[in-house]
Amino acid sequence: MPYVFDLWSLPHQRAPQGDWRSWVILGGRGAGKTRAGAEWVRALAEGPTPLSAGRARRIALLGETYDQVRDVMVQGDSGILACTPPDRRPQWKATERRLIWPNGATAQAFSAHDPEALRGPQFDAAWADELAKWKRGQDSWDMLQFALRLGTDPRVCVTTTPRNVAVLRDLLASPSTVQTHAATEANRANLAASFIEEVRNRYAGSRLGRQELDGVLLQDVEGALWCNAGLVGAQVRSAPPLDRVVVAV
């Protein structure tokens, strides 16, 4: 039962139906983004399943660094190895930075610090984790697009906490992109209650809280009279007494 993700996955962790090139999962910290990406890769490698109508033979795993790909996407608590049943678990070959499934499917690790490494290889699927914090985000994303050229319908899953960066804004605006979203609380069953209480008490209502907990992409319009940072800075704990309110006419 723990490995039958189709039965207990949350709505934002399920790939949308229809034609799309990129699926972006925006979510707060702990919302289950990594598990969704790992299960999507597993479904494609093992496929076809209800989560994946097709099958991928060559998959790219792209994170900010090689260590983060290994420690989070591959070997992490919600990574590919942890979510795969023992009888079909892929083998991680550290020297090759590659996962190899018993059926021959492979997944190769790449670092967003080294976009040139994506020149040459080609894939029919990719999982990109924490795109919004990549230092060379645009370069790495562009090189990945050129590498996604195998099969009849190459696709990429992007799992990220939102940040107001151009590469993410442009991706979300693309007509070939679909999106799912969830706040941290959506996955509260798998999180410590004290964690949720503490971070909500500290950050609820703040710009950081909206981004890191609610998973909201905050965008200020250039030249606007009011910006989000200014509104947050003007917040007070309680309204002043009415006899101290001055109304300008």
C-alpha positions as CSV (number, residue, x, y, z in Angstrom):
1,M,0.0,0.0,0.0
2,P,2.7,2.6,0.8
3,Y,4.0,2.2,-2.8
4,V,0.5,2.6,-4.5
5,F,0.8,6.4,-5.0
6,D,-2.3,6.5,-7.2
7,L,-4.5,5.8,-4.2
8,W,-3.3,8.3,-1.6
9,S,-1.6,11.1,-3.5
10,L,-2.9,14.6,-3.1
11,P,-4.6,16.5,-5.9
12,H,-1.6,18.8,-6.5
13,Q,0.7,15.7,-6.8
14,R,-1.1,14.3,-9.8
15,A,-0.1,15.2,-13.3
16,P,-2.8,17.1,-15.2
17,Q,-4.5,15.5,-18.1
18,G,-4.2,16.8,-21.7
19,D,-1.3,18.1,-23.8
20,W,1.5,19.9,-22.1
21,R,5.2,20.2,-22.2
22,S,6.0,21.4,-18.7
23,W,4.2,20.6,-15.4
24,V,5.1,23.1,-12.6
25,I,4.3,22.1,-9.0
26,L,4.4,25.3,-6.9
27,G,4.2,24.6,-3.2
28,G,5.2,25.7,0.3
29,R,7.9,24.0,2.3
30,G,6.9,20.4,3.0
31,A,3.9,20.4,0.6
32,G,5.0,17.1,-1.0
33,K,6.6,18.5,-4.1
34,T,9.7,16.1,-4.0
35,R,7.5,13.1,-3.6
36,A,5.3,14.1,-6.5
37,G,8.4,14.5,-8.7
38,A,9.9,11.2,-7.6
39,E,6.6,9.4,-8.2
40,W,6.2,10.9,-11.6
41,V,9.7,9.8,-12.6
42,R,9.1,6.3,-11.2
43,A,5.7,6.1,-13.1
44,L,7.4,7.0,-16.4
45,A,10.3,4.6,-15.9
46,E,8.1,1.7,-14.9
47,G,5.0,2.8,-17.1
48,P,2.5,2.9,-18.3
49,T,0.4,3.4,-15.1
50,P,-2.6,5.6,-14.2
51,L,-0.1,8.3,-13.4
52,S,1.6,8.0,-16.7
53,A,0.1,7.1,-20.0
54,G,3.5,6.5,-21.5
55,R,6.9,5.3,-20.7
56,A,10.3,7.0,-20.6
57,R,13.6,5.3,-21.3
58,R,16.0,8.2,-20.7
59,I,15.3,10.7,-18.0
60,A,17.3,13.8,-16.8
61,L,17.4,14.7,-13.1
62,L,18.3,18.4,-12.8
63,G,18.9,20.1,-9.5
64,E,20.9,23.1,-8.3
65,T,24.0,20.9,-7.5
66,Y,24.9,17.2,-8.0
67,D,24.8,16.7,-4.2
68,Q,21.2,18.0,-4.1
69,V,20.2,15.7,-6.9
70,R,21.7,12.7,-5.0
71,D,20.7,13.6,-1.5
72,V,17.1,14.9,-2.3
73,M,15.9,13.6,-5.6
74,V,17.5,10.2,-5.6
75,Q,18.4,9.1,-2.0
76,G,16.2,11.5,0.0
77,D,13.3,10.5,2.3
78,S,10.9,11.4,-0.5
79,G,13.3,10.6,-3.3
80,I,13.1,8.0,-6.1
81,L,14.7,5.1,-4.2
82,A,12.5,5.6,-1.1
83,C,9.3,5.6,-3.1
84,T,10.1,2.5,-5.2
85,P,9.2,-1.1,-4.1
86,P,12.3,-3.3,-3.5
87,D,11.5,-5.6,-6.4
88,R,11.8,-2.9,-9.0
89,R,14.1,-0.4,-7.3
90,P,16.7,1.1,-9.6
91,Q,20.4,0.9,-8.9
92,W,22.3,4.1,-8.2
93,K,25.7,4.2,-9.8
94,A,27.5,7.1,-8.1
95,T,30.5,7.2,-10.4
96,E,28.2,7.6,-13.4
97,R,25.6,9.8,-11.6
98,R,23.0,7.5,-13.0
99,L,20.0,5.4,-11.9
100,I,19.4,2.2,-13.8
101,W,16.0,0.4,-13.5
102,P,15.7,-3.4,-14.0
103,N,13.8,-2.8,-17.2
104,G,16.6,-0.8,-18.7
105,A,15.3,2.7,-18.1
106,T,17.9,5.2,-16.9
107,A,17.9,8.6,-15.2
108,Q,21.1,10.8,-15.3
109,A,21.9,13.5,-12.7
110,F,22.9,17.0,-13.8
111,S,23.8,20.2,-11.9
112,A,22.3,23.6,-12.8
113,H,25.7,25.0,-12.1
114,D,27.0,23.2,-15.2
115,P,24.4,23.8,-18.0
116,E,27.0,22.9,-20.7
117,A,26.9,19.3,-19.4
118,L,23.4,19.1,-21.0
119,R,24.9,19.5,-24.5
120,G,25.1,16.1,-26.2
121,P,22.8,13.9,-24.1
122,Q,19.1,13.6,-25.1
123,F,16.1,12.5,-23.1
124,D,12.4,11.9,-23.4
125,A,11.6,13.2,-19.8
126,A,13.1,15.3,-17.1
127,W,12.5,16.3,-13.5
128,A,13.8,19.8,-12.5
129,D,13.9,20.5,-8.8
130,E,13.9,24.0,-7.1
131,L,14.2,25.8,-10.5
132,A,13.6,29.2,-8.8
133,K,16.8,29.1,-6.8
134,W,19.2,28.0,-9.5
135,K,22.1,30.5,-9.9
136,R,22.3,29.8,-13.7
137,G,18.6,29.1,-14.0
138,Q,17.9,30.4,-17.5
139,D,21.0,28.9,-19.1
140,S,20.3,25.5,-17.5
141,W,16.6,25.6,-18.4
142,D,17.5,26.5,-22.0
143,M,20.0,23.6,-22.4
144,L,17.4,21.2,-20.9
145,Q,14.9,22.2,-23.5
146,F,17.3,21.3,-26.3
147,A,18.0,17.9,-24.7
148,L,14.3,17.0,-24.4
149,R,14.0,15.6,-27.9
150,L,13.4,11.9,-27.7
151,G,10.1,10.0,-28.1
152,T,6.8,11.4,-29.3
153,D,5.9,13.5,-26.3
154,P,8.9,14.7,-24.2
155,R,7.9,16.3,-20.9
156,V,9.4,17.9,-17.8
157,C,8.1,18.1,-14.3
158,V,9.3,21.2,-12.3
159,T,9.0,21.1,-8.5
160,T,9.8,24.4,-6.8
161,T,9.0,26.8,-4.0
162,P,8.2,30.0,-5.9
163,R,10.6,33.0,-6.2
164,N,10.1,36.0,-8.4
165,V,12.7,35.1,-11.0
166,A,12.4,35.6,-14.7
167,V,12.9,31.9,-15.7
168,L,9.9,30.8,-13.5
169,R,7.7,33.7,-14.6
170,D,8.3,33.0,-18.3
171,L,7.8,29.3,-17.8
172,L,4.4,29.8,-16.1
173,A,3.3,32.2,-18.8
174,S,4.1,29.6,-21.6
175,P,1.0,28.1,-23.2
176,S,2.6,24.7,-23.0
177,T,2.8,24.8,-19.2
178,V,0.3,23.5,-16.7
179,Q,0.4,24.1,-13.0
180,T,-0.6,22.6,-9.7
181,H,-0.3,24.4,-6.3
182,A,-0.5,23.6,-2.6
183,A,0.4,25.3,0.7
184,T,2.4,23.6,3.4
185,E,-0.7,22.6,5.3
186,A,-1.9,20.4,2.4
187,N,0.6,17.8,3.5
188,R,0.1,18.3,7.2
189,A,-0.4,14.5,7.7
190,N,3.3,14.0,7.0
191,L,4.6,17.0,8.9
192,A,5.2,17.6,12.6
193,A,2.3,19.6,14.1
194,S,4.8,21.7,16.1
195,F,6.6,22.7,12.9
196,I,3.3,24.0,11.3
197,E,2.3,25.8,14.5
198,E,5.8,27.4,14.9
199,V,6.2,28.6,11.3
200,R,2.6,29.9,11.1
201,N,3.0,31.9,14.4
202,R,6.3,33.4,13.1
203,Y,5.6,34.0,9.4
204,A,1.8,34.0,8.8
205,G,0.8,37.1,6.9
206,S,4.4,38.1,6.0
207,R,5.9,38.1,2.5
208,L,8.2,35.3,3.5
209,G,5.3,33.3,4.8
210,R,3.2,33.7,1.7
211,Q,6.1,32.5,-0.4
212,E,7.6,29.7,1.7
213,L,4.4,28.4,3.3
214,D,1.6,29.3,1.0
215,G,3.7,28.7,-2.1
216,V,2.5,32.0,-3.7
217,L,4.6,33.6,-6.5
218,L,4.8,37.3,-5.4
219,Q,5.1,39.7,-8.2
220,D,5.3,43.5,-7.8
221,V,4.5,45.7,-10.8
222,E,7.4,47.9,-11.7
223,G,6.6,51.6,-10.9
224,A,3.4,50.7,-8.9
225,L,2.3,53.1,-6.2
226,W,1.9,50.2,-3.8
227,C,4.2,47.2,-3.6
228,N,4.0,44.1,-1.5
229,A,7.0,44.9,0.6
230,G,5.6,48.3,1.5
231,L,2.2,46.9,2.4
232,V,3.8,44.3,4.6
233,G,6.0,46.9,6.3
234,A,2.9,49.0,7.1
235,Q,1.1,46.2,8.9
236,V,0.2,46.8,12.6
237,R,-0.9,44.3,15.2
238,S,-4.2,46.1,15.9
239,A,-6.1,49.1,14.6
240,P,-5.6,52.4,16.4
241,P,-8.4,53.9,18.5
242,L,-11.0,55.8,16.5
243,D,-10.2,59.1,18.2
244,R,-6.7,58.9,16.8
245,V,-7.7,58.3,13.2
246,V,-7.3,61.2,10.9
247,V,-9.3,61.1,7.6
248,A,-8.0,63.3,4.8
249,V,-10.6,64.8,2.5
